[in-house]
Amino acid sequence: MPGLLSLEWRGFLSQLRPSIMANPASISSELARALEQARRGVAQGTLPLVDLFQVTHELHQNGHQDTAIQLYRDWLAGPPSPLAYAAWFNLAIALNARGDSAGAESAYRSAIAHHPRFSEGHLNLGTLLERTKRPQEALDAWRVVVGYADPANAAERAFLVQALNNIGRLLEIQRDYPAAEDALTRSLHLDARQPDVITHWVHLRQKQCKWPVFSSSASGVPEAELMAATSALGMLSGSGDPAMQLASAQRFVRDKVIQDVPQLSGPAGYEHTRLRVGYLSSDFCSHAVSILTAELYGLHDRARVEVFGFDWSNDDGSPLRARVVAGFDQHVRIHDLTDEEAARLIRSHEIDILVDLHGLTLGARPNILSYRPAPVQITWLGLPGTTALPQVDYVIADPFVLPPELEPYFTEKPLHMPRTFQVNDRERRIGARPTRAGCGLPEEAFVFCAFNNNFKITQEIFQTWMAILRRVPDSVLWVVGDNEQVRTNLARQAELAGVPASRLHFADRALPADYLARFQVADLFLDTIPFNGGTTASDALWAGLPVLTCSDRTFSSRMAGSLLRAADLPELVTFNLRDYEEKAVSLAGDRARVEAMKRQLVDNRLSCALFDTPRFARDLEDAYERVALGRRVAAPAAEAAPATVRLPLVSVLIAAGEDCGSEAVLQSLGTALAQQGWPRLEIVISDASRGEALGEALEPLLGRSAQLRYLRAPGLDAAANLQNAYRFAQGEFIALLPPGDLFHPQKLAVMMGYMATQPNVGMVASWTQQMDAQGNYLAPAQGNGPLYPNETRIGGRSLGDLMLANSQNIAGGPGGVLFRKALAGPRFGHFLGRDYTALPEVATWLAVLAQADCVYLPQALNYAAVPASKGLDGRIAAQVEWLQLLCDAHQQDVYARNRALLHESLTSKLVSALMFLSATHEEVKRGAYELERIHAVVRQANTILLAP
């Protein structure tokens, strides 16, 4: 394993004994002798470092890593050596390779302690610290090298460049763009021939709106070389010349993409009854691609298409990811596979058409496509330009976004959609419309909105915007201010253009629904060129805001034009910046016309081609069938369009009794109504109080919220009242909300993220944070903290056995659980033919866990007051019911199947129950619990214990 040797010591490998290297068959015996000799040398303190490296290298090569690590440790425990730092360094690399991050860190620090100017030690330590989520310490480690490395020394200059590049890369991830640019600028001044560094440097300037982007004076690199190293994504805003964009993609393919590898699929295709379509992406999460495609996967006609998702995305637990994954027939994770392994896995599924949703953007794995795991491979959405990938056959487009004159600049053939190239999700929720004052905007001004990413803003388009502002005196420009540098640079550019900086207003990032709602307070969206808005432009149109665009000679500059044509607003498409400016000024002077466009967008939202997602799905399937290879047996066409796939409904149940006031119910209800990220929910309130106070308090809400259902059930006891709410619940999933409990705003979204993606999970449980009467969090009492310290998936029967063995509801109280209603059955608190009144939640959890697994989350998603202690009647009932649950579960072979363990547990519980019942016999005789049921369960327990 050459990587185990520092650069300084790799030359010693040439001194390996020829007899060992030349005769592989004798390695085992030779290595054993060499190891024994090395151990004697270590024991005597005479083993040279060269021999240590030689033997440990051979040990690693032959799979004896632990032996090599121990040999390093033994050597280091011997006589002091001025070269010990090198042994510590190699030990650190060996420990890191074994997954011992803590041991590796300690060894790196020992190497540095022995040699404070050991640059490789600082560099590797920083990399380890970054990987273990300690970015500030990583930066500090690399800055040590920057502090002492002498650029006049060639060896130190190489380490200095590497340290600066590491610093720049991590600072870019942390969004400290000015400092990142500064580090990379210093690196380029030391070595201008670093194409990868130039790629980042250019994009950093784009992200900061720092013009001119391609600055030779700032970088020390000729402009032609800056352009030559610009990424394919960066070039979409860097140049409006399609030839430049093609060249950038081709350079990436030449430098980064493997060629001449085995082709896994042939030209003939398969003979599937349904086309197998695979979607390939790392953006099946909260990402623009999923924002567009979330609805599509579930809408595919299963008579024509079988849908696969090949996924190496971050599992962010978002509702959006849950929807995407739920839309696949088969969801296949490939994050742990190499590119070749992933390609072979895709090939094993006989995918007819593989659709790559990445292009050449961040996180792409183009080498999967190089192996051609599918006979037809298509690019879509990820990069609005050519990928230049030799194994990609088609790009999904439309006649406007990719006209014939642009085709020579694409290596892919256009696969034209009849209306627009871009799909949209009709379930994007638009939040409550904010006020202009709440957004920091003047009430009467004409508000131009430009919410495209900052890196799409070029000096030319910004100057056009400033010309518009000068001509429309009562107008302002509202833009996204991703970072302070953007705000500073754009404000300065505005002042230079003769526009007061006060007429620029900057918006921070917001939650998706709130972000969409913002568009509603603007008057006109100003698009960028040469890189139009794609997802952002359709967001504006979905929210009802007209978009003014300028279409030019590239795919990326024609996207919004395609969307506007599909939204029936072709008059908002211009073809030069002069007309763009004139149109903006004209519309600002005709507010009635703008309002008419807004009404048109809202009225025609679900009927225009842009948002007719079911029709888009049919058009896309038609296109797939046109290019699929091989003979297919066509399935009969469905007579009716398939129903739209919708999110499952969640029912939140509030059982309000005589003992809870209206204030507690309203407080809990507010947290249910405020749920974010899972729009499909109903809230069922069953009111068992005898008065009308709660109904009167709820009356204003009932008229405004279609989600809310109110049931009057005066006089029902607590169990029957909860049963009443459960009986009327229509949701596939159930969450209980006891009056006074509070839901975390993302509770349902987080929990449904697991339910929607893991069909074998029947219950998601979370820890409940307890509060005092003033709402202050209380430290958990001994044994009442989270069940597990980390997110844990538990087998249902294992968790049920634990609950029964401990007579404790360790799965979680009523407000901390979400479960599938179908698994619980038609009655809440019913298990194996019996109703439970003291332990209804436990009975329900056991019913669910008998059929499915549970995901346990240690974070608090529910907040509740300290539960009141049960009265004596309740404690008697609980004793009996725990015993009953255990007996029934064993006799019906659901839980407690191990008879030996059961015998001990049941004996203990029976004795405890009898002692408790004996101490409370007077209360039992007075009717605290049904006497015959007590006799029955005691007889049942004795029968089990005495059975042969």
C-alpha positions, -999 to +999 in steps of 0.1 A: +000+000+000+022+029-012-001+054+003+012+044+038+046+060+031+052+097+033+066+112+001+099+117+019+103+080+025+089+062-005+123+060-021+132+034+005+110+009-013+137+005-039+159-011-012+134-040-006+152-074-007+152-088-042+145-123-030+111-112-016+100-090-045+111-114-072+095-146-058+058-140-049+054-177-041+078-174-012+065-142+002+047-158+032+078-176+045+102-148+037+079-123+053+076-144+085+114-145+087+117-107+080+090-100+107+108-121+133+141-104+125+124-070+127+109-079+161+143-088+174+157-055+162+128-036+178+134-055+211+171-046+210+164-010+199+185-015+167+160-018+139+167+010+114+137+031+102+143+019+066+138-017+077+108-008+097+092+008+066+102-022+045+086-048+067+054-028+075+049-021+038+051-059+031+028-066+060+002-042+046+006-056+011-002-090+025-032-080+046-015-080+080-024-044+089-028-050+127+006-066+129+022-036+110+005-012+134+018-030+164+053-031+150+052+007+146+040+011+182+068-012+195+094+007+175+082+040+187+083+027+223+120+020+219+150+044+220+143+080+209+150+088+172+152+121+154+132+103+126+104+092+149+081+118+133+081+097+101+071+066+119+043+084+137+031+097+104+030+063+088+013+049+119-013+076+116-020+067+080-023+030+089-047+038+118-068+060+095-070+033+070-083+010+097-110+035+106-094+046+139-098+083+135-090+091+171-058+070+170-048+086+137-053+121+150-031+113+181-004+099+159-004+129+135-001+152+165+028+132+178+045+134+144+041+172+145+053+174+181+085+157+170+089+178+139+068+211+141+076+220+104+065+186+091+041+199+064+027+165+054+017+159+090-002+192+092-018+187+058-030+151+067-041+162+101-063+189+086-078+165+062-087+141+090-102+169+111-123+180+082-136+145+077-145+142+113-166+174+111-142+198+127-137+223+100-122+252+120-095+229+134-088+217+099-083+253+087-060+260+117-039+229+108-034+241+072-027+276+083+003+264+103+019+254+070+009+288+054+026+305+084+060+290+080+064+276+044+090+294+024+078+299-013+114+303-023+120+267-014+105+244-041+095+216-017+079+240+008+062+259-020+044+227-031+031+222+005+022+259+007+001+256-025-016+225-012-024+241+021-038+272+004-059+251-019-073+231+010-082+263+028-098+278-002-119+247-009-132+244+027-139+282+030-159+280-002-180+251+014-185+274+044-196+302+021-168+325+032-162+334-005-139+364-001-115+345+021-117+314-001-109+336-032-080+352-013-065+318-005-068+305-041-055+338-055-023+333-034-021+298-047-023+309-083+003+335-078+026+307-066+016+283-094-006+296-122-009+263-140-036+248-118-067+243-139-088+228-110-079+258-088-088+282-116-122+265-120-130+272-083-115+307-084-137+317-114-169+304-099-161+321-066-160+354-083-193+346-101-209+338-068-198+372-054-208+392-085-172+403-086-166+418-120-148+413-143-149+377-135-121+367-158-095+391-143-059+385-153-046+412-130-063+397-100-053+361-106-020+364-124-034+340-151-040+350-187-077+355-195-076+328-221-064+303-195-091+314-171-117+308-197-101+275-207-104+262-171-139+274-164-163+246-155-192+236-178-216+251-152-196+283-148-194+288-185-232+289-189-230+324-173-195+330-184-202+331-221-232+333-244-213+315-271-225+279-276-191+270-290-174+281-257-199+261-237-192+230-258-155+234-255-157+236-217-177+204-215-153+187-239-123+197-217-140+182-187-146+150-205-111+149-218-095+155-183-120+138-159-140+111-177-126+076-183-126+062-219-121+028-234-139+008-207-161-023-212-195-015-226-220-033-205-251-032-228-253-040-264-271-022-293-300-046-294-319-036-263-343-058-244-378-072-250-396-060-219-433-056-218-429-023-200-400+000-206-376+000-176-366+036-171-338+044-146-333+079-132-297+085-120-289+113-095-275+124-062-302+151-060-331+130-048-334+153-018-340+190-012-326+201-045-339+220-075-340+188-097-363+171-072-384+203-068-392+199-105-395+161-108-410+150-075-445+144-089-433+129-122-421+095-109-454+086-094-473+098-124-456+075-149-481+051-164-472+017-149-488-001-179-460+015-201-431+022-177-414+006-147-395+033-128-361+028-111-342+054-090-305+049-088-295+071-059-264+084-042-281+114-026-277+127+009-306+111+028-317+144+043-350+131+057-369+158+039-405+154+028-394+161-007-371+132-007-398+110+007-421+119-021-394+112-047-385+078-033-421+068-029-426+074-067-401+047-077-410+011-083-375+003-072-352+026-053-316+015-054-289+031-033-255+032-050-236+055-027-212+028-014-204+014-049-176+024-072-186+037-106-180+004-122-199-015-095-228+009-099-228+005-137-229-033-134-257-031-108-277-009-132-270-033-161-282-062-139-317-046-138-318-045-177-326-008-178-339+001-212-334+039-208-311+055-182-318+092-176-289+111-159-302+141-140-267+155-133-249+165-164-215+179-153-227+196-121-214+191-086-216+155-075-219+140-110-206+105-116-202+105-154-180+075-153-210+054-145-223+064-180-190+056-195-196+019-190-230+022-208-251+002-184-282+009-205-286+007-243-301+043-244-287+070-222-302+105-218-293+137-201-319+160-186-323+190-163-290+188-144-269+209-169-288+231-194-262+226-220-243+198-237-224+173-215-201+162-244-202+127-228-196+102-256-220+076-241-250+100-237-273+096-267-300+122-262-308+154-244-345+161-235-354+194-250-381+212-270-380+230-304-376+264-288-349+257-262-328+236-286-336+248-322-318+233-353-292+260-354-280+251-319-278+213-325-242+214-339-230+225-304-245+194-288-229+160-289-263+146-279-293+143-302-323+164-292-353+144-279-380+170-283-410+173-261-440+189-278-446+217-253-416+223-230-385+205-219-392+211-182-415+192-159-430+208-128-445+197-095-481+208-089-479+200-052-455+229-043-472+247-014-473+285-015-473+300+020-493+329+033-487+360+013-464+384+033-467+421+034-443+444+016-434+460+049-425+425+063-402+420+033-386+454+038-401+468+005-417+502-001-455+498-003-461+518-035-430+511-055-430+490-087-410+459-074-387+442-100-377+408-086-345+389-096-343+358-075-320+338-097-287+325-082-261+353-078-236+335-100-260+340-129-259+378-126-234+392-151-221+428-154-241+432-186-275+422-173-269+442-141-262+473-161-294+467-180-313+465-147-298+497-136-309+514-168-344+501-162-344+516-126-331+549-139-361+551-163-387+539-138-381+563-109-406+547-085-391+512-088-368+490-067-349+459-075-353+429-051-325+403-054-312+374-034-282+384-013-265+351-007-235+367+010-223+400+023-199+404-006-227+402-031-246+430-013-215+451-011-205+446-048-240+451-062-246+482-041-213+496-054-221+488-090-255+504-086-239+536-073-214+536-102-244+533-126-261+563-110-287+544-090-288+549-052-279+517-034-311+522-013-331+511-044-316+476-041-333+453-016-318+420-007-337+388+003-323+361+025-330+324+019-364+311+032-383+279+036-398+267+003-434+277+010-424+311+023-400+316-006-428+310-031-451+333-012-426+362-016-431+362-054-466+374-047-456+408-034-434+416-065-446+430-098-423+416-124-395+390-124-364+401-143-345+371-157-308+367-163-289+360-195-270+341-208-281+317-179-318+320-175-338+309-145-351+273-148-365+261-115-366+297-102-385+310-133-411+282-130-414+290-092-422+326-101-448+315-127-463+290-103-467+317-076-484+340-102-455+364-110-448+373-147-413+367-159-395+389-184-367+370-202-342+375-230-335+345-252-303+342-271-281+315-288-277+289-260-299+263-243-294+280-210-304+314-224-337+300-238-350+281-208-373+308-195-386+315-230-397+279-233-415+281-199-432+313-208-445+299-241-459+269-222-475+293-197-492+312-226-472+344-220-450+345-252-451+383-252-427+383-223-399+367-244-375+392-259-344+385-280-320+413-272-313+434-242-326+466-259-361+451-263-358+435-228-352+470-213-380+486-233-405+459-223-396+462-186-401+500-187-433+496-206-448+471-182-437+492-152-458+520-166-489+498-172-497+481-139-531+471-151-515+449-178-492+434-152-521+426-129-539+410-158-509+387-164-509+378-128-546+369-129-540+348-160-512+328-144-533+321-113-565+313-132-547+290-158-522+276-134-534+240-137-546+241-173-516+256-191-490+232-206-463+243-182-481+228-152-500+200-169-477+174-153-499+143-162-498+153-199-460+159-196-456+124-183-475+109-212-454+130-237-422+119-220-433+082-222-440+087-259-405+101-263-390+072-244-408+047-267-395+065-298-359+060-289-360+027-270-340-001-286-353-037-291-387-052-297-413-044-271-447-059-266-470-029-261-493-031-232-530-022-238-535+015-234-554+026-203-588+040-211-584+068-186-554+087-174-540+073-142-549+091-111-525+116-097-502+102-070-508+122-038-491+123-005-507+100+020-530+117+046-519+120+082-546+123+109-537+142+140-560+132+169-568+155+198-591+139+225-603+168+247-619+158+280-636+175+309-603+179+327-585+200+300-592+236+293-598+252+260-564+270+262-545+238+263-564+224+233-558+256+213-521+257+222-517+221+209-539+227+179-517+257+169-486+234+166-505+210+144-517+238+121-482+251+120-467+219+106-442+225+078-432+202+049-462+178+050-493+196+036-517+166+036-530+164+072-564+165+089-569+174+126-597+155+143-608+170+177-632+148+198-646+170+226-660+149+255-665+180+277-701+187+287-699+224+282-697+245+250-665+264+258-642+245+235-666+246+206-670+283+209-633+288+211-628+267+179-656+283+159-634+310+142-609+283+131-634+259+119-646+283+092-611+290+080-593+257+080-605+228+058-580+206+077-599+208+110-628+184+120-646+189+153-667+161+169-689+166+200-689+136+223-700+148+257-696+124+286-672+099+270-644+087+292-608+092+281-604+059+263-638+061+245-631+097+235-598+088+219-615+059+203-641+083+188-614+105+172-597+074+159-629+060+144-635+091+123-599+096+112-595+091+075-557+092+073-534+063+065-511+075+093-521+085+128-504+109+153-519+116+187-517+151+202-527+151+239-541+185+249-512+206+263-486+187+242-467+207+215-455+193+182-421+204+167-429+223+134-412+196+114-425+166+133-448+151+107-424+159+078-395+142+096-414+111+106-432+108+073-398+109+056-392+075+071-427+061+066-428+071+029-394+056+021-393+025+043-425+004+037-414-021+064-416+006+090-449+008+108-441+032+135-417+062+140-412+072+176-393+101+191-382+112+225-406+136+243-390+167+260-408+175+292-416+210+303-426+227+335-457+249+339-439+279+325-427+260+294-391+256+305-374+224+294-367+199+322-336+177+324-347+141+319-350+121+351-329+090+355-339+065+329-363+089+311-338+102+284-339+091+248-341+053+244-312+053+220-285+081+215-288+079+177-314+073+150-321+035+152-343+011+133-355-016+156-372-049+147-409-046+158-410-078+177-378-070+195-391-037+207-424-053+217-406-079+237-386-052+255-418-034+264-435-065+278-404-076+296-400-043+314-437-034+317-428+000+304-439+020+273-403+025+262-414+031+226-428+065+236-458+082+250-488+090+229-475+124+215-442+110+204-454+083+179-466+082+143-480+049+131-498+032+102-535+029+109-539-003+089-515-021+112-532-009+143-566-021+132-601-005+133-600+001+171-574+021+191-562+003+221-571-031+208-547-060+208-553-097+202-590-095+207-591-073+238-596-036+245-573-019+269-584+013+288-554+019+310-527+011+284-544+019+251-512+033+235-492+002+246-518-021+231-517-002+199-480+000+197-478-038+202-504-044+175-483-024+150-449-037+161-461-073+157-462-066+119-436-040+112-404-023+124-399+010+143-376+039+136-366+056+169-354+092+168-335+106+198-344+143+190-374+158+207-402+162+182-429+164+210-430+186+241-452+178+271-458+187+307-447+162+333-474+135+332-496+135+363-492+104+384-520+079+378-546+075+406-549+043+424-576+030+401-553+037+371-523+019+388-545-012+395-557-013+359-522-009+346-509-038+367-536-061+354-533-050+318-495-054+317-500-090+329-528-095+304-507-082+275-479-105+283-501-136+287-520-131+255-488-122+235-472-155+246-502-177+242-509-164+207-472-167+198-468-130+189-443-120+215-425-136+245-418-168+225-388-179+246-404-200+273-375-200+296-372-162+296-410-159+298-412-181+329-389-159+349-405-126+337-441-138+341-433-152+376-419-119+387-448-099+372-475-122+387-459-119+422-457-082+419-493-079+407-506-101+434-487-082+461-500-049+447-536-061+444-534-076+479-524-042+493-552-025+474-579-051+480-603-027+496-603-005+465-607-035+442-637-047+462-652-012+458-650-016+420-616+000+411-612-027+385-634-056+373-628-084+397-636-112+372-610-099+348-584-099+376-593-136+384-592-145+347-557-131+340-543-146+372-556-180+362-542-175+327-508-167+341-508-197+364-518-219+335-489-207+314-464-212+343-476-246+352-479-259+316-455-288+309 
